[in-house]
Each structure stands twice: as structure tokens, then as C-alpha cells.
Amino acid sequence: MSFGATFDLASLDGSNGFVINGAAAGDNSGSSVSSAGDVNGDGVDDLIIGAYFADPNGPSSGASYVVFGHSGGFGSSSLELNALNGSNGFVINGVAADDNSGSSVSSAGDVNGDGVDDLIIGADWADPNGPNSGASYVVFGQSGGFGSSSLELSALNGTNGFVINGVAAGDNSGYSVSSAGDVNGDGVDDLIIGARGADPNGPDSGASYVVFGQSGGFGSSSLELNALNGSNGFVINGVVAGDESGISVSRAGDVNGDGVADLIIGADFADPNGPSSGASYVVFGQSGGFGPSLELSALNGSNGFVINGVAAFDNSGWSVSRAGDVNGDGVADLIIGADFADPNGPSSGASYVVFGQSGGFGPSLELSALNGSNGFVINGSAADDTSGFSVSSAGDVNGDGVDDLIIGAIGADPNGPDSGASYVVFGKSGSFSPSLELSALNGSNGFVINGSAADDTSGFSVSSAGDVNGDGVDDLIIGAPLADPNGTGAVGASYVVFGQAPPPVTVTPPSPSAPPTRALFNFEQWVSLVAIRTGQVYQSALVDFNIEVGGLRIAPLFDETDYLSDNPDVAAAVQQGGFNYGFEHFVLWGIKEGRAPSNWFDADYYLAQNADVAAAVSSGQMTAIEHFLGFGHRENRDPSAGFDAADYLLNHPDVQAAVAAGVVDSAFEHYIEFGAAEGRLDGLLFDESFYLQQNPDVAAAVQKGDFALGLYHFLSFGQREGRDPSSLFDQSAYLERHGDVAAAVASGALASGFEHFLLFGRAEGRVTG
């Protein structure tokens, strides 16, 4: 099942998602929504929903509701927040009248280092240090749950959480709260708190406060933001009066590729390109920490940079968020909402995606300069939609391995005035056009989620929900604080939309026949395939592409698709972003774990032929592949039944001479570096010499310089033309033997029989011709 071009929230039926109804009239439940991470330690992501006008301890004291995720789903099309009972979730009650607790809610990450995710809740009208100085409450997660249907924020005592008090009257600290990721590189997640009304550089210049996480907890029931001193956190001061810096704050992910999490801060009333054009500030994380304060005016490209809005009154920076990695280049990206921009009529709204870059940025970036290679603009559909009112990463909701985006447009009118809409834009590997029209979403590039009824303001808050039903695909949560689910005004509702993975290619199990080929599509060829298909070149901060182990380069020996097929745990880690490639896992862990890099190494065969190695492996001294890489290939031991080192040297005297002269270390090194491509012994799924011999037109094009290699022609054109990549693979015979594959190629679902075999057929045991 996949998404169409439109989806109506009224159609949620329990199988595709469900609605969470607010508790009482006027609560405005759904005014802030977020993934909570996994706060009860059951392995499934949870949700948090703010209802800042709820009245548990006086009018507008506010409440926040935690809904626990459930593996296998929720079994109903709706959930009532007043039915939370401790086993399915609980309510967190604000402290005092007019605190507005729940005005902003978020996962805090794991700020006390106990391995369980925590929560942060903003109460920007609380009065700890003067009227509306604001407060933020951190609630620690607990393995095994919370054991009660409610928690009073006034009961936080340092062991179950603590309060972070704003500095001065009118600061509105806690107006926006978020996890910051680990910005100081100490291995513990940190927090960021926006105080849009703070006055460090003039009235309402705004400030944002970073509080460092601490392993073992904080040891107190309260923390004063004016006590941050650089060792426990620091303040980030806005630039000039009226900017309201900190109106939106978020973790940014690692946008400059240095391995440390970064921050983004919105200042929607800043005036870089006219009044209230708005600005967003990216502050780079740094291992080793910060001083007690940082001036946003001092960002210079090395410590961060400013992103300037386009035109007067766009209010760029009203909502800011990490975008995940939407272009698949391995670096985190950003999304910035400008809800009053006018691309398709007044206040139609726009959202800007800024691509992360390894190596960093200059001191400033103009949103008007986004050109598709450094980012792109997403234009709202119609006047007064206020698209970009809320923006967020959506996680990967369509299961294609690339992060997606969600954008709220509270003024959209799909089911009556201001029913609201939320737009999901699918990420894709490679570049985008400089602009994308939300009206052009068609199901393949994204889709729209329509609010249910007039005046619901669906999309007021949007977020990834994590994976709340445990099906391995990320879900979404959308707040509609003015919805009337129980027939009374502004109760509010939050809608969970389940992500949907693409349907698998339907294949017929192969009939028994000859064993599958031992041919290898090596990592160098695989990286070329990805680069041609997506434009993405090899990028890894963990493993150099040309890394050698025991004198052997690993890339020509390693088969990415074969390794992921044989090791589903690694495939899952790559899917979840723990590794960019199976190649990284093999070098860092797989060798020590004894995993085979490809069909060219057979541990059982190697140990059966080498009793001394078998004894060393049995005693735990090393693995079979460790021995072969470190010693065995130089000793001319055979890695598998498919390669006979002595025979290779006997049949190729030039190789024997090269080994003797020390030009190469072994027969096997020569074979993987040169011999396979020279056609000395069949073994490559794509054989360069074979392909050029069989296709003189391609050979002439390579000779002329139109293609650097025959491989590049084959990947771009030849496979679709039915040309054979090697003597080990016959395209026409493969399609004739496997009718289901032929049908998939004919429909355009697959480029060729070769593509099917590489991605699926080898793992299914299909023969090559």
C-alpha cells in the first residue's frame, strides 16, 4: 500500500492511523505535538501532545499528554485523552493558573544518560522570576512506565525530572523547546529553550538557552537559566530589538558534517531584507563546549551562519526544524517556514529547505539564492494558506530509505474555511529543482493531508511521530487545536497517520535448478551504479574508500548487495542510518565478527582446507577472514573453491613475476585489482573486457572518450538495451526463465533483468541464464 495524491484525516480507520481527541472544551489539545522518543523503554516510540489551555490546576494551567506507542497498532480509529490510565499513557499537569504548560512539547533525547528518552515541556507564561518569565519542565523517562495516569509538574524533585526557570519578567522562556542533540560532544543529549521576549540586545531581541545533559542526572529539582556558565550550558543572544530570536528552536542535526550536532534558531521579526523578512541562525556544535554566552551577531561561518529571509513581512524563521537527510547525501538538512510569504497570493506561505554541506558554510546564506543544488523553496498553494506555519522532518514515511518533510498550512480550505492541510514532501537521492509547488504533489513526490472540518486549523503543529506502531516505518502526527471532536468548542484533536512502505516487487519462487553464480559485483562498481542513478558519490566519515587490510584493498573484494542480503541486521542498521553502507560495517565490525565480504570468500571452505587456521579460530585468536586478509592471501591460500592461487600463478607467469618482484603481494591481490577486469578468470558480474569485446560500438565510444569505462555505458544504457554484462549473466535468458521479472521490466518497475538479479535474484537463488 502507498499514498495517493490526497489523504483525508476523516478517513483514518485504525489501520492507516487514528485520531486522538482532546479532553475538554477550550483545551486546544494539539497546539503542540511531537514524537516523545521511547519514554517507557518498551522499544516503541511514544507521542506527546500539548493542551496549553487545559485547566487541571486553574484556568490555562495547561497539560501535556503522553500516549504510549504499541507494536501492532492501536486497534481503533480513535483514542480519548481522558481515557489514559497509566498503561496506555498519562497526563502531565501544569502547575498554576495561566502558566500555559504544554505551549511547546518535545522529546528531550536522553539528557540524564540512563538510556531512556526524556521529555521537555514549555510553560512560557509561568512566573518563577516575574510575570511571564517562563519555565520549562524536564520529565525523565522510566523503563517499565510511570505507574500512574497522571504526573504533577509541581512534584518534580530531581529524581523524576526538574524545572528550568526563566530569567526575567516578560522573557516567555519555554515558548519553544526542543532536544538539541549532543552539541558539546560529550555523549549526552542536550536541550534548547527559546525565550522570545528576552532583552539581551534591546527589548524582545530574544534569547535561546542551551542546557547540557548530564550523565547521572542533575541533582536538583530546579535550574536557573541565569546560572548557565559555559560548563552546564550557555545563552545565545539575539541580535537587535524586536527580532524575537528564539521564537522557534530546534536541533539541526549535523549540517556541516563534523560529527557534532548543530542548532537552528528562528527570529521571524528580524529585518535583513525588509521589515519582518525574518532570519534563522545555525549554531555549530563543538566538542569541548562553549563559553557562557554566544552572540548571534558574531556568527562568522566557522561557528555558525545566518539564513536571511527573502522579502518584507515573510516572517521567515517562524518555524524551524531539522529536515533529516532529504537529498540522501549523508549530511543533515534544514527546513524553515515563512508562513506570510506570498508566492501564490498574500500569505500563501513558503518553506525553504537548506541542504547540509560537509565542510561548512559562509557567514550568511540568502534564501533567495537557493538553486536546487544548495536547497530549494516549497511554495504554498493559495492565498492565506499560511503554508510553513509549522515545519518538521517527517522521518521516512514511505520506506524508501530517504527522509521526508511535513509542512502545515492552517489557513488552507480543503473541507471548509481554515480546515487546514499538511503537506508531505518525499525526499529523494540527488538534487531537486530550485522550487516545488505544493499544488503539484501527485503521490509520487508527496501528498496532501486534508483537515476534517472548517476552522479545525489542522497543521497548527506537525511532526514526525517516530514509529508508534512498530512496523518499521515512520509515522506522522498532526495537531488541530480548534477541532471539535466531542461537539464542544476548541477541544482539539491530534491525528496520527501511519507511514507506508512501498510494496515489494512480486516475484515467483524459483524452481530448483543449478546453484546461483559466485559472481561478484564489487563495491567500486556498486558505487558507480549509485552515482549514475542518483548523483550520490561515496561519502563516509568512518571508512576511507581505498582502505587496505593486510595489503588488500577491500573495495574490489566487497559486494554491497550480497553482504546486506546475507546480513539482515546490517541491512537494518543501514536503513536506520547507523551506517551509510554495509562496506563501513564490514571494515569496522564484520571482519572481527567473521562475516564474509562476498562470495569470493567462503569461511567453511577456508577452515576445512587450513587446519592451523581452524585451530586459531576455534581458540578465539582470530576469525577466518581476519587470517586471510592478514596472512592467508600472501601465503597463497585459497579463499574459496572458486579461486586457486597456485593455478592462477601457473597460468599467468607475468603475475608470478609481479608477486616475486613485490609489485603485488599475492595472486589474489592481482586478481581482484587487475585480473578479473582483464578477463583472466570469470568471476565478475560485470566484466569490462568481455563487455567491450562483445560491444565494439561501446569500445569505440570509450576509445573516443564518450565514456570513461564500459561499466558506465552499461549502467546508463546497456542494461536497458538487453546487453550482457559478462559471460556469467545472460539478460535474455534470465528474462525468458523468469516471467515475473520480465513483466516487472516491461512495466518499468525494473530497468533490466540484471538490476533484478543484483537487488533480489541472487538472494532468491535464481540462476543467471
Steps between C-alpha positions, in 0.01 A plus 500: 500500500624851419367856525292665232511870421254587780405353833211612719542489877133406524589169331727377784365158598754342735687319225642815340510714815273638769379819665581600858218713638555774758351482846288813550365809328753777454805279568647555154649152506742458209637853521841334522573139399818299481658161513596430860763244415466181705423630852387171654780284366283245319677543166212685329488875445251708699321832441453824692214745447470846652170651615609838631153628589405196710400579860629226734635745759319820410398661171758446223744327734545265205556129456709267287396149407737210437357221284700177499571334168383143441659233283232380263298822513223640714198298387263795476438808291502728805647545846364730769765685700280478810525118469877492565549277801873451550520188285425676170637840598461776759434870546756752629323785678622859506574675828292817523235707329607671178831312478408367153688180566515299176535805277801317356578130548782283372715198554805605699713209385676326789623792714590302812684218326290213637420357158134607501365801310378803694248778437501880508191716543484876466282724718582844365254689724628354826625755754806361684699822468233755420184496289539290185868431563412148390610153599586171333452162662713192434329168578733200511395187315464179699552143384186307579277808485373755748248298701240773518250674278633846594812688601506844661779726374505649851618155622824494301774449756826441313462124483198498269580828325557869569387850409710753307402853601504800266714802583277809510144627469364495147768264365246230409764234550368166377306649209686245287686197639687215334768242531827649380669169429853476641644845421808477722608151398498345848270213403192632684208680335447868570199737501412832338240743633375811320418822686368730230427787743850519654682833467876435473548746212188711524134426580387166360830433326450150636729233637540124481646291779692176456503272804756221490388150588674326789558130545358403835249785509495858621486454876244770560132568446568830322751680280517876449579604143696797634738247663623360166874554496642313201557177691131417550369687195500843338275776369473602134404867476285649223634780283277807532180623662180347369659199327338253741787256457403166651140510381580159354795280596602151393779255470644528150675166476859514374473745210874558450608137519747537787340228713347738759132601513407858409213736590256723312325806645225702335461878526194573288493874566862562392541746213782384270305565179222728619284517814424154643660322206634273773822312561610161626829438673699176490741451789758226450558255780855452619673234701639647817218743564429872487546817700215630719346703215498524123384798296311409184653812345842331539423202276771500234474175306736309724269495804172526310319718249183700440233412243323816384135513397401619155257792529331733744238341725580142391564413867765248401608304807153487657549123503838326463600136518747237404392343172690175531696411185252573220747482209678183608853642509570391857486853649205637699284771341278781637148628442381855571140622488402845372125489546430856380696471173298573185605261219143420395304782655524690830607277790494185286821422687827331410742255654868489423721191504871571550732208423775420746858508373805317623762764561257772604355826374586869461383749764162555331266337252217672314189286461449675167826334382375141536545340159425129536859400573520678838131475584158592364178684580161331549222741405158503665193440287262792550457837666469491879599132528794607723695199384811462716316587821652179634783301339681182598687197388250223431748219539478246218124452457509322166776254587733586213801564723498881459356744754183692417349836610168618640363855472191640671266750333235597756317740270440249221135427420467143371193420710377845593671827595813447710448123519874493438730267312839337545727422211747211491791546257699186426877517515706355218864426440660769287403859429164677477369775277541850648130506588215259568132591492293330771215499249714266284523218755365193324565199721839421350676813632280548807138548599262728687319408823173690522348621826157372595276801552481878479703693758693191622833666409648159428876533452539745789776270621654219295773251579643162436347261751782250483377144449204478740352174369824306475476411131843637412368807312487852644162655578366857516310708756293807412340738750162670445447702821165654399338171400173410675504120526252485786266769374643771720724790403879473458543167679770429245613181331825342388517265204749216461557390140688173463789487256476253214790311349495448122366164387773244431561384145283191463711204399433133446726265700761348269471137395787272607787529256872564491655683798528878473816647354788599727543816292578821687377856433772673694470811711676719243241399241214541750607855589507580126147361467373722785679806359345451156151436637490769768801730465618398848871426526662296778486691828616359831650658808578149628688310230724620218388363163846364424565348841737203504508211745808278488607666176170425324263779397158400628286678237577264207441197726176623661148448360250746657173338393622149582621611846170670586302199373708260714491728807150638564611659828748713306238579236272625778781715646562656157125558454484675839803720427749327731725445199498648152620172351544136592860564393551714812361229725723232346820699549415617853326190636438228244861387468528448876163322500608263225252618235580438134549806277365321192461162333873505432569404860354181651589461868393134517714409200795703632495332840453154349811551285711657776502307828743746664262788434205294622683444830575871537137589427374235741717643780366851436827647373350630176229446242551323168471821299745675736755228430451510125531879479792520740697194394326247282497676165875566523549130578301418181221330694178472302209715630237267350455216254457767232860622507813282482803716570759243384313443174465874443875551536577198280279627219619859523880523517487880493304494824748255649781741412309798643447318831867399512606860433268634771288700255195324644486301822316196376322321218165598652594869525590500131173330415270743683696809392575407137436143396124493535457813287748357247286188464771264627245303701123531489370644826362852456131554442609790281814417298652807331707309244210272407262793459734694272579190292129421454403861425742665256281811483549549874873428468521772235310743726739426786798543266355833388452614860120506499510258795785447744409131534271249338347461846360852483338429161349177630353660813358798310386332178622148434300315761177654366603403147531137606881483470673236713739623772723188499519138393337416835173683434268466199232772503264344245523155654438641849183676388384194306553276803332739746172632361420705809826694455428550129163649593659734755754620241227548239296712745798720583519382863852373426759624251617153396532136592848584624360756746254240634775242542728746678230625741288186550588202284828400662340489844214294354739245350405572138733380225646755263388364168 
